[in-house]
């Protein structure tokens, strides 16, 4: 499992969904979702790297969001 996947899988509050525009916080891997139709070369040319995770911050309390991101980063760093 890549560190990116470990991070996404470790999120508890932030949802792993491609539902941008929602009121809740979301995590998205653009290279395999919203930009998956592009070749890797086209993705890189547009500044999109395979490791990139897009966060859409919602209306949850900021401390809860930060705590979730922090714990997921710590877990991903240990994998």
C-alpha positions as CSV (number, residue, x, y, z in Angstrom):
1,X,0.0,0.0,0.0
2,X,1.3,3.4,-0.9
3,X,1.6,6.2,1.8
4,X,-1.1,8.0,-0.2
5,X,-3.5,5.0,0.1
6,X,-2.6,4.5,3.8
7,X,-3.4,8.1,4.5
8,X,-6.8,8.0,2.7
9,X,-7.7,4.7,4.3
10,X,-6.8,6.1,7.8
11,X,-9.1,9.0,7.6
12,X,-12.1,8.7,10.0
13,X,-13.9,12.0,9.8
14,X,-13.0,13.0,6.2
15,X,-14.8,10.9,3.6
16,X,-13.1,9.3,0.6
17,X,-15.7,10.4,-1.9
18,X,-15.7,12.3,-5.2
19,X,-18.7,14.4,-4.2
20,X,-17.2,17.9,-4.4
21,X,-19.7,20.5,-3.3
22,X,-20.8,18.6,-0.3
23,X,-21.0,20.2,3.2
24,X,-18.7,17.5,4.7
25,X,-14.9,17.2,4.3
26,X,-13.8,15.0,1.5
27,X,-10.5,13.4,0.3
28,X,-10.1,12.6,-3.4
29,X,-7.3,11.1,-5.5
30,X,-7.7,13.0,-8.7
31,X,-5.3,10.8,-10.8
32,X,-7.6,7.9,-10.4
33,X,-11.0,9.7,-10.3
34,X,-11.6,13.1,-11.8
35,X,-8.6,13.1,-14.0
36,X,-8.4,9.3,-14.6
37,X,-9.2,9.7,-18.3
38,X,-5.9,11.5,-18.9
39,X,-2.6,9.7,-19.4
40,X,0.0,9.9,-16.7
41,X,2.0,12.3,-19.0
42,X,-1.0,14.6,-19.5
43,X,-1.7,14.5,-15.7
44,X,1.9,15.5,-14.9
45,X,1.9,18.2,-17.6
46,X,-1.0,19.8,-15.8
47,X,0.7,19.6,-12.4
48,X,-1.1,16.5,-11.2
49,X,1.2,14.0,-9.5
50,X,0.3,10.4,-8.6
51,X,0.7,11.2,-4.9
52,X,-1.6,14.2,-4.9
53,X,-4.7,14.0,-2.6
54,X,-7.2,16.7,-3.0
55,X,-9.0,17.9,0.2
56,X,-12.3,19.6,0.2
57,X,-12.9,21.1,3.6
58,X,-16.4,21.0,4.9
59,X,-18.3,22.5,7.8
60,X,-17.1,20.2,10.6
61,X,-15.3,21.8,13.5
62,X,-11.8,22.7,12.4
63,X,-10.2,21.0,15.4
64,X,-11.8,17.7,14.4
65,X,-10.7,18.1,10.8
66,X,-7.1,18.8,11.9
67,X,-7.1,15.9,14.4
68,X,-8.3,13.5,11.7
69,X,-5.7,14.7,9.1
70,X,-3.0,14.5,11.7
71,X,-3.8,11.0,12.9
72,X,-4.1,9.8,9.2
73,X,-0.7,11.3,8.4
74,X,0.9,9.7,11.4
75,X,-0.6,6.3,10.5
76,X,0.5,6.7,6.8
77,X,4.0,7.5,7.9
78,X,4.2,4.2,9.9
79,X,3.1,2.0,7.0
